[in-house]
Amino acid sequence: MNTADLGLPVDVPSTALFTDQYELTMLQAALRSGTAGRRSVFEAFTRRLPEGRRYGVVAGTGRVLDAVENFRFDAGVLSFLRERRIVDEPTLEWLASYRFTGDIWGYPEGEVYFPGSPILRVEGSFAECVVLETVILSILNHDSAIAAAASRMSSAAGGRGLIEMGARRTHELAAVASARAAYVGGFDSTSDLAAGFRYAIPTVGTSAHAFTLLHDSERDAFQAQVDSLGRGTTLLVDTYDVAEAVRTAVEIAGPELGAVRIDSGDLLLVAHRVRQQLDDLGARDTRIVVTSDLDEYAIASLAAAPVDAYGVGTQLVTGSGHPTCSMVYKIVARAQSSDPQAPLQPVAKKSMGAKSSRGGRKWAARRLDAEGVAEAEVIGVGPVPAELADHQLLVELVKGGTVVAREPLDAARDRHRAARSGLPMSATQLSKGEPVLPTEYV
């Protein structure tokens, strides 16, 4: 479903201005020179993974499809461009009827990627493809960074629950996108209601320290919360004395108490003490949730602790130190003329240093070893070798301007779990290293 149809306040009527000015000035010049209609191929990829990361995670594909559908220059947008004299009248006339009519192929959401992977391939006229650059990169760079961090945290959690709690640490719209990307990467729920409403992600949340401090005593606060939310609620036990709070919580809720949350202190030590105390009080099924500036390393350090779930905020929504994937969007092929039958010609940027690119409309496949474990990311131009034909990675997302691959978010989440499990075991190591798969060009 197109989320714009929901009419939510987190949506915008058009994505057309989520772009850089030079996209439109390039369009104007191409229209004037007669090259705007040349069939072209653009690809989104990254030249390298963030330092020390073993793999990347594709996220935001579904949002890209929505953005392409909503890329419309309505009267208000056109008036803005006219008043600012950003482009001329012929260009405004062209933009007024803009609809993407080309094709988009890409790695399906949740798949892993490596340096050089053609994560998204956009084909159509130069004019209709070039204007999509900024919004596509904005979504893919942000969401893939969050999903990669979430994936590392998910691996470190070892099957324990993960709650996304970063809404207060980022822009309000980024918070919704972050919750979505985190869910793709392996998180189970979010505290952000807009994300729950928009994407059907499970939502959780009970109380903060302010609720305890509002009441005359901790007992009064716990009693009020249990009376309102039931014995299965989660009580925050570190406002004053943790041991006393746990004792009070069990006295009020009984052994049916759902969970206690610890938000400060030596989490490893406190979790062990709380687990022992809960068991001694007969609350053996009461779960322990820990929060407090966690990242994948902190989660891994708590592997031996009796923790049932982790709540993660700041480090997750900032990509755990890598808030972008440094993806770029480059033209890799274009027709020799505006004739629809004109053959495509590979083109590539040649540059000093590491900013050059490879020309040609690419395919990608993942070669597996005899045990069925991935051993290389293979990228090529031209015919696909027979032995790789069944292992190709790109799927058709948009055909003739129509989205053909919209899917439930759970499908992307399940795909990521499967893709990560198909990588060598070293992929989930948190120690810094090179990409777990080499990229081979053929």
For each residue, the residues with C-beta under 8 A, 3 or more apart:
1: 5 6 406
2: 5 66 69 70
3: 6 8 11 66 198 199
4: 7 11 13 66 69 70
5: 1 2
6: 1 3 11 198
7: 4 11
8: 3 11 194 197 198
9:
10: 172 173 176 194 198
11: 3 4 6 7 8
12: 15 70
13: 4 70 74
14: 17 70 71 72 73 74 77
15: 12 18 66 67 70 71 72 135
16: 19 71 72 73 74 77 95 98 131
17: 14 77 80
18: 15 67 134 135 138
19: 16 23 24 131 133 134 135
20: 23 133 134
21: 24 25 86
22: 25 26
23: 19 20 26 27 130 131 133 134
24: 19 21 27 28 81 86 87 91 95 131
25: 21 22 28 29 86 87
26: 22 23 29 30 130
27: 23 24 30 31 36 87 91 94 95 127 130 131
28: 24 25 31 32 87 88 90 91
29: 25 26 32 33
30: 26 27 33 35 36 126 127 130
31: 27 28 34 36 90 91 94 127
32: 28 29 90
33: 29 30 36
34: 31 37 338
35: 30 38 126 338
36: 27 30 31 33 94 125 126 127
37: 34 125 126 127 338
38: 35 125 126 334 335 337 338 342
39: 123 124 125 126 334 335 340 342 344
40: 123 124 125 126 129 130 331 333 334 335
41: 121 122 123 129 331 332 333 334 344 361
42: 121 122 123 129 130 133 329 330 331 332
43: 118 119 120 121 122 329 330 332 362
44: 106 118 119 120 121 122 136 137 140 327 328 329
45: 115 116 117 118 119 327 328 330
46: 49 56 113 115 116 117 119 325 326 327 328
47: 115 116 326 328 354 355
48: 115 326 354
49: 46 53 54 55 56 114 115 325 435
50: 53 145 148 319 321 322 325 326
51: 322 432
52: 431 432 433
53: 49 50 56 148 322 435
54: 49 423 426 427 428 429 433 434 435 436
55: 49 112 113 114 148 151 420 423 427 435 436 437
56: 46 49 53 112 113 114 117 144 148 325
57: 110 111 112 113 144 147 148 150 151 184 185 416
58: 61 106 107 108 109 110 111 112 113 119 140 144 147
59: 109 110 140 143 144 146 147 180 181 184 185 412
60: 63 64 109 139 140 142 143 144 147 177 181
61: 58 64 65 106 107 108 109 120 140 397 412
62: 65 66 109 406 407 409 412
63: 60 66 67 139 143 177 180
64: 60 61 67 68 120 135 136 139 140
65: 61 62 68 69 104 397 398 403 405 406
66: 2 3 4 15 62 63 69 70
67: 15 18 63 64 70 71 132 135 136 139
68: 64 65 71 100 104 132 136 398 403
69: 2 4 65 66 403
70: 2 4 12 13 14 15 66 67
71: 14 15 16 67 68 98 100 131 132 135
72: 14 15 16 77 98 99
73: 14 16 77 78 81 92 95 96 98
74: 13 14 16 77 78
75: 78 79
76: 79 80
77: 14 16 17 72 73 74 80 81
78: 73 74 75 81 82 92 95 96
79: 75 76 82 83
80: 17 76 77 83 84
81: 24 73 77 78 84 86 87 92 95
82: 78 79 85 89 92
83: 79 80
84: 80 81
85: 82
86: 21 24 25 81
87: 24 25 27 28 81 91 92 95
88: 28 91 92
89: 82 92 93
90: 28 31 32 93 94
91: 24 27 28 31 87 88 94 95
92: 73 78 81 82 87 88 89 95 96
93: 89 90 96 97
94: 27 31 36 90 91 97 98 127
95: 16 24 27 73 78 81 87 91 92 98
96: 73 78 92 93
97: 93 94
98: 16 71 72 73 94 95 128 131
99: 72 401
100: 68 71 124 128 132 398 401
101: 124 128 400 401
102: 122 123 124 125 128 129 398 400 401
103: 122 123 124 396 398 399 400
104: 65 68 120 121 122 123 396 397 398
105: 120 121 123 394 395 396 397
106: 44 58 61 118 119 120 121 394 395 397
107: 58 61 111 113 117 118 119 120 364 393 394 395
108: 58 61 111 395 405 412 415
109: 58 59 60 61 62 184 407 411 412 415
110: 57 58 59 184 411 412 413 414 415 416 417 419
111: 57 58 107 108 393 415 416 419
112: 55 56 57 58 416 419 420 423
113: 46 55 56 57 58 107 117 119 377
114: 49 55 56 117 377 435 437 439
115: 45 46 47 48 49 435 439
116: 45 46 47 358 377 379 439 441
117: 45 46 56 107 113 114 364 377 379 393 439
118: 43 44 45 106 107 121 362 363 364 379 394
119: 43 44 45 46 58 106 107 113 140 327
120: 43 44 61 64 104 105 106 107 136 140 329
121: 41 42 43 44 104 105 106 118 361 362 394
122: 41 42 43 44 102 103 104 129 132 136 329
123: 39 40 41 42 102 103 104 105 129 361
124: 39 40 100 101 102 103 128 129
125: 36 37 38 39 40 102 128 129
126: 30 35 36 37 38 39 40 129 130 331 334
127: 27 30 31 36 37 94 130 131
128: 98 100 101 102 124 125 131 132
129: 40 41 42 102 122 123 124 125 126 132 331
130: 23 26 27 30 40 42 126 127 133 331
131: 16 19 23 24 27 71 98 127 128
132: 67 68 71 100 122 128 129 135 136
133: 19 20 23 42 130 136 137 329
134: 18 19 20 23 137 138
135: 15 18 19 64 67 71 132 138 139
136: 44 64 67 68 120 122 132 133 139 140 329
137: 44 133 134 140 141 327 328 329
138: 18 134 135 141 142
139: 60 63 64 67 135 136 142 143 177
140: 44 58 59 60 61 64 119 120 136 137 143 144 325 327
141: 137 138 144 145 324 325 326 327
142: 60 138 139 145 146 174 177 178 181 323 324
143: 59 60 63 139 140 146 147 177 178 180 181 184
144: 56 57 58 59 60 140 141 147 148 181 325 327
145: 50 141 142 148 149 181 319 322 323 324 325
146: 59 142 143 149 150 177 178 181 182 185 316 317 319
147: 57 58 59 60 143 144 150 151 181 182 184 185 416
148: 50 53 55 56 57 144 145 151 152 185 319 322 325
149: 145 146 152 153 185 295 296 315 316 319 320 322
150: 57 146 147 153 154 162 164 181 182 183 184 185 186 187 316
151: 55 57 147 148 154 155 185 186 416 420
152: 148 149 155 156 296 320 428 430
153: 149 150 156 157 162 185 186 187 294 295 296 299 310 312 316 320
154: 150 151 157 162 185 186 187
155: 151 152 158 186 296 420 428
156: 152 153 296 297 299 300 303 430
157: 153 154 160 161 162 186 299 310
158: 155 303
159:
160: 157 307 308 309 310
161: 157 188 189 289 308 309 310
162: 150 153 154 157 182 186 187 188 189 309 310 312
163: 187 188 189 190 191 204 289 309 310 311 312
164: 150 178 179 182 183 187 189 190 191 192 195 312 313 316 317
165: 190 191 291 311 312 313
166: 169 170 175 178 179 182 312 313 314 316 317
167: 170 172 175 178 179 190 191 192 317
168: 175 313
169: 166 313 314 317 318
170: 166 167 174 175 178 317 318
171: 174 175
172: 10 167 175 176 194
173: 10 176 177
174: 142 170 171 177 178 317
175: 166 167 168 170 171 172 178 179 192 194 195 317
176: 10 172 173 179 180 192 194 195 198 199
177: 60 63 139 142 143 146 173 174 180 181
178: 142 143 146 164 166 167 170 174 175 181 182 316 317
179: 164 166 167 175 176 182 183 187 190 192 195 196 199 201
180: 59 63 143 176 177 183 184 195 198 199 201 409
181: 59 60 142 143 144 145 146 147 150 177 178 184 185
182: 146 147 150 162 164 166 178 179 185 186 187 190 316 317
183: 150 164 179 180 187 188 190 199 201 409 413
184: 57 59 109 110 143 147 150 180 181 409 412 413 416
185: 57 59 146 147 148 149 150 151 153 154 181 182 416
186: 150 151 153 154 155 157 162 182 413 416 417
187: 150 153 154 162 163 164 179 182 183 190 312 316
188: 161 162 163 183 202 309
189: 161 162 163 164 201 202 203 204
190: 163 164 165 167 179 182 183 187 195 196 201 202 203 204
191: 163 164 165 167 203 204 205 311
192: 164 167 175 176 179 195 196 203
193: 196 197 203
194: 8 10 172 175 176 197 198
195: 164 175 176 179 180 190 192 198 199 201 203
196: 179 190 192 193 199 200 201 202 203
197: 8 193 194
198: 3 6 8 10 176 180 194 195
199: 3 176 179 180 183 195 196 409
200: 196 409
201: 179 180 183 189 190 195 196 409
202: 188 189 190 196
203: 189 190 191 192 193 195 196
204: 163 189 190 191
205: 191
206: 225 229 233 234 235 236 261
207: 211 212 221 225 235 236
208: 211 236
209: 212 213 236 239 263
210: 213 214
211: 207 208 214 215 221 225 236
212: 207 209 215 218 221 236 239 240
213: 209 210 239
214: 210 211 221
215: 211 212 218 220 221 224
216: 220
217: 220 221
218: 212 215 221 222 239 240 244 245 248
219: 222 223 248 252
220: 215 216 217 223 224
221: 207 211 212 214 215 217 218 224 225
222: 218 219 225 226 235 245 248 249 252 253
223: 219 220 226 227 252
224: 215 220 221 227 228
225: 206 207 211 221 222 228 229 233 235
226: 222 223 229 230 231 233 235 252 253
227: 223 224
228: 224 225
229: 206 225 226 232 233
230: 226 233
231: 226 253 254 256 257 258
232: 229 256 257 258
233: 206 225 226 229 230 253 257 258 259
234: 206 258 259 260 261 287 289
235: 206 207 222 225 226 245 249 253 257 259 260 261
236: 206 207 208 209 211 212 239 260 261 263
237: 242 245 246 249 260 261 262 274
238: 242 245 261 262 263 264 265 270
239: 209 212 213 218 236 245
240: 212 218 244 245
241: 244 245
242: 237 238 245 246 262 265 270 273 274
243: 246 247 273 277
244: 218 240 241 247 248
245: 218 222 235 237 238 239 240 241 242 248 249 260
246: 237 242 243 249 250 260 274 277 278 281
247: 243 244 250 251 277 281
248: 218 219 222 244 245 251 252
249: 222 235 237 245 246 252 253 257 260
250: 246 247 253 254 255 257 278 281 282 283 286
251: 247 248
252: 219 222 223 226 248 249
253: 222 226 231 233 235 249 250 256 257 258
254: 231 250 257 283
255: 250 281 282 283 284 285 286
256: 231 232 253 285
257: 231 232 233 235 249 250 253 254 260 283 286
258: 231 232 233 234 253 286 287
259: 233 234 235 286 287 288 289 308 309
260: 234 235 236 237 245 246 249 257 274 278 286 287 288 289
261: 206 234 235 236 237 238 288 289 290 291 311
262: 237 238 242 265 267 270 271 274 288 289 290 291 292
263: 209 236 238 290 291 292
264: 238 292
265: 238 242 262 269 270
266: 269 270
267: 262 270 271 290 292 298 302 305 307
268: 271 272 301 302 304 305
269: 265 266 272 273
270: 238 242 262 265 266 267 273 274
271: 262 267 268 274 275 288 290 302 305 306 307
272: 268 269 275 276 305 306
273: 242 243 269 270 276 277
274: 237 242 246 260 262 270 271 277 278 288
275: 271 272 278 279 288 306
276: 272 273 279 280
277: 243 246 247 273 274 280 281
278: 246 250 260 274 275 281 283 284 286 288
279: 275 276 282 283 284
280: 276 277
281: 246 247 250 255 277 278
282: 250 255 279
283: 250 254 255 257 278 279 286
284: 255 278 279
285: 255 256
286: 250 255 257 258 259 260 278 283
287: 234 258 259 260 308 309
288: 259 260 261 262 271 274 275 278 306 307 308 309
289: 161 163 234 259 260 261 262 307 308 309 310 311
290: 261 262 263 267 271 294 302 305 307 309 310 311
291: 165 261 262 263 294 310 311 312 313
292: 262 263 264 267
293: 298 313 314 315
294: 153 290 291 298 299 310 311 312 315
295: 149 153 298 299 312 315 316 320
296: 149 152 153 155 156 299 300 315 320 430
297: 156 300 301 430
298: 267 293 294 295 301 302
299: 153 156 157 294 295 296 302 303 310 312
300: 156 296 297 303 430
301: 268 297 298
302: 267 268 271 290 298 299 305 307 310
303: 156 158 299 300
304: 268
305: 267 268 271 272 290 302
306: 271 272 275 288
307: 160 267 271 288 289 290 302 310
308: 160 161 259 287 288 289
309: 160 161 162 163 188 259 287 288 289 290
310: 153 157 160 161 162 163 289 290 291 294 299 302 307
311: 163 165 191 261 289 290 291 294
312: 153 162 163 164 165 166 187 291 294 295 299 315 316
313: 164 165 166 168 169 291 293 316 317
314: 166 169 293 317 318
315: 149 293 294 295 296 312 318 320 321
316: 146 149 150 153 164 166 178 182 187 295 312 313 320
317: 146 164 166 167 169 170 174 175 178 182 313 314
318: 169 170 314 315 321 323
319: 50 145 146 148 149 322 323 324
320: 149 152 153 295 296 315 316
321: 50 315 318
322: 50 51 53 145 148 149 319 325
323: 142 145 318 319
324: 141 142 145 319 327
325: 46 49 50 56 140 141 144 145 148 322
326: 46 47 48 50 141
327: 44 45 46 119 137 140 141 144 324
328: 44 45 46 47 137 357
329: 42 43 44 120 122 133 136 137
330: 42 43 45 348 349 357
331: 40 41 42 126 129 130 334 347
332: 41 42 43 346 347 348 357 358 359 360 361 362
333: 40 41 344 345 346 347 359 360 361
334: 38 39 40 41 126 331 344 345 347
335: 38 39 40 338 339 342 343 344 345
336: 342 343 345
337: 38 342
338: 34 35 37 38 335 342
339: 335 342
340: 39
341:
342: 38 39 335 336 337 338 339
343: 335 336
344: 39 41 333 334 335 361
345: 333 334 335 336
346: 332 333 359 360 361 381
347: 331 332 333 334 359
348: 330 332 356 357 358 359 360
349: 330 355 356 357
350: 356
351: 355 356
352: 355
353: 356
354: 47 48
355: 47 349 351 352
356: 348 349 350 351 353
357: 328 330 332 348 349
358: 116 332 348 362 441
359: 332 333 346 347 348 381
360: 332 333 346 348 381 382
361: 41 121 123 332 333 344 346 381
362: 43 118 121 332 358 379 380 381
363: 118 379 380 381 384 392 394
364: 107 117 118 377 378 379 380 392 393 394
365: 378 384 388 389 391 392 393
366: 374 376 377 378 391 393 422 437
367: 374 375 376 378 387 388 391 440
368: 371 372 373 374 375 391 422
369: 372 373 374 375
370:
371: 368
372: 368 369 422
373: 368 369 422 423 424
374: 366 367 368 369 377 422 423 424 437
375: 367 368 369 424 437
376: 366 367 437 438 439 440
377: 113 114 116 117 364 366 374 437 438 439 440
378: 364 365 366 367 388 440 441 442
379: 116 117 118 362 363 364 439 440 441 442
380: 362 363 364 384 385 441 442
381: 346 359 360 361 362 363
382: 360
383:
384: 363 365 380 388 389 392
385: 380 388 389 442
386: 389
387: 367
388: 365 367 378 384 385 391 392
389: 365 384 385 386 392
390:
391: 365 366 367 368 388
392: 363 364 365 384 388 389
393: 107 111 117 364 365 366
394: 105 106 107 118 121 363 364
395: 105 106 107 108 405
396: 103 104 105 399 404 405
397: 61 65 104 105 106 403 404 405
398: 65 68 100 102 103 104 401 402 403 404 405
399: 103 396 402 404
400: 101 102 103
401: 99 100 101 102 398
402: 398 399
403: 65 68 69 397 398 406
404: 396 397 398 399
405: 65 108 395 396 397 398
406: 1 62 65 403
407: 62 109 411 412
408: 411
409: 62 180 183 184 199 200 201 412 413
410: 413 414
411: 109 110 407 408 414 415
412: 59 61 62 108 109 110 184 407 409 415 416
413: 110 183 184 186 409 410 416 417
414: 110 410 411 417 418
415: 108 109 110 111 411 412 418 419
416: 57 110 111 112 147 151 184 185 186 412 413 419 420
417: 110 186 413 414 420 421
418: 414 415 421 422
419: 110 111 112 415 416 422 423
420: 55 112 151 155 416 417 423 427 428
421: 417 418
422: 366 368 372 373 374 418 419
423: 54 55 112 373 374 419 420 427 428 436 437
424: 373 374 375 427 436 437
425: 428
426: 54 429 433 436
427: 54 55 420 423 424 436
428: 54 152 155 420 423 425
429: 54 426 433
430: 152 156 296 297 300
431: 52
432: 51 52
433: 52 54 426 429 436
434: 54
435: 49 53 54 55 114 115 438 439
436: 54 55 423 424 426 427 433
437: 55 114 366 374 375 376 377 423 424
438: 376 377 435
439: 114 115 116 117 376 377 379 435
440: 367 376 377 378 379
441: 116 358 378 379 380
442: 378 379 380 385
